Amino acid sequence: MKDYKKRIADEILQRKLKGKGAVLIEGPKWCGKTTTAEQIAQSVLYMANPESKNQNLTLADINPSTLLKGKTPRLIDEWQIAPKLWDAVRFEVDHRNEEGQFILTGSSVPADKNIITHTGTGRFSLLLMRPMTLYESLESTGTVSLKDLFASKNISGVSKLSLNDIAFVCCRGGWPRSISMEKDIALDQAYDYYDAIVNSDISKVDGINRESARVKNLMKSYARNVGTQASNETLKEDMINNDSFSLDTDTVFSYINALKKIFVVDEVPAWNPNLRSKTVVRTSDTRYFIDTSIAVASLGLGPDDLINDLNTFGFIFENLCVRDLRVYAESLNGNLYHYKDSSSLECDAVIHLRNGSYGLIEIKLGGDKLIEEGASNLLKLKSKLDISKMKNPSFMMVLTATGDYAYKRNDDVYVVPIGCLKN
């Protein structure tokens, strides 16, 4: 594509193709999975193409190997429409005995997993794509690198984003097509995406009809609890006030599970480090959306609303940072976690790499008071860690919405605006 913006996933995909016969790219609709795969694919099968869909489904059922012929790597887009293709690809990978043969993309988990007889272990590698980070959309200057922070290099960064800019990108989201649209038009896309989720996508994923009004109530409740470890029971109680139907926790669980299958929610697991004290660490996942724009649309808000409600803005901004940090961390062979213990000491994000290195991150809108609070939390957590059993943190960072420059405080805590961060 002439105006294709490079994605962090580009390099990850190429690396994974060198190590496995097939790569499965999953993620929400409209996040750029197919476009990214097309950059490297040498032949393409569009399973959902209306002109050939019925024929493709028939072939997938009676002679799937026909669909797999073509130059490699061969892209099979929306493969989950015909789940039998999974075993066919696995079989073909085994017999060709070569890496980099297939790329499969899908925006939902197959409704009928029973058709798949093999997990694909050793043949498939998984790549989860999320909407664009601020660095990928060219809105972050990328002058501060997480990789450099882990390497203890000196950093110097400049951000060009104001608080109003951050409010806008939270509402617009990281959907590739919306990045280049006029602002008002771009904001409409998030609401259209939200409408598709509640009116059709959540029911199509497994063929179970779900009440759109109830889906809206759940997503609104979920958005109100972004950044927390709210239980399904808590979400249920929050929903009951606006739900005229009988409602139980199992129903809430089934709805959330459906949202996970279409990659709408994106929960962060708990971090359980070695501590010097016997403090109990909370183990519940933390609630987030795959993209901030879905949370904002669920609440019926816009950029001005966020500016006028800084408390809500703070949680939405945290979701934005978590989205970007997960992409950056995964490109460094790391994972993102959340820490909270029984003393209510909390750390918004912990990036833990395969080699045992980790960084501690607090997320704040900005301002001296909030930055001081974030730095204090980081230092308290560091003092609790048992460094005889684990490494010292590679860095501690307060990630902010505001601020023109990145800098290091006298207590060794970095203050970095999200508008200058990259992987």
Protein Blocks (a to p, Z undefined) as FASTA:
>chain_A
ZZlccdfklmmmmmmmmmpmbdcdeddehiopmmmmmmmpcbdcdfklmklmmmmmmmmm
mommlmmgccdddddehkllmmmlmmmmmmmmmmnopghkbccddfbdcfblmlpmbgoi
okaccdddddddfklnopagolacfklmmnopacddddfbdfklmmmmmmnopafklmmp
cfklmmmmmmmmmmmmmmmmmmmmnopacdfklmmmmmmmmmmmgoiacdfklmmmmmmm
mccbdcdfklmmmmmmmmmmnomaccddddddddfblcdcdfbdcdddfbfklmmmmnop
afklmmmmmklmmmmmmmmmmmmmmmmmmmnopacdddddfkopacfbacddfkopacdd
dddfbdjklmmmmmmmmmmmmmmpcfklbccdfbdcdddfbdjbdcddfkopacddfklg
cZZ
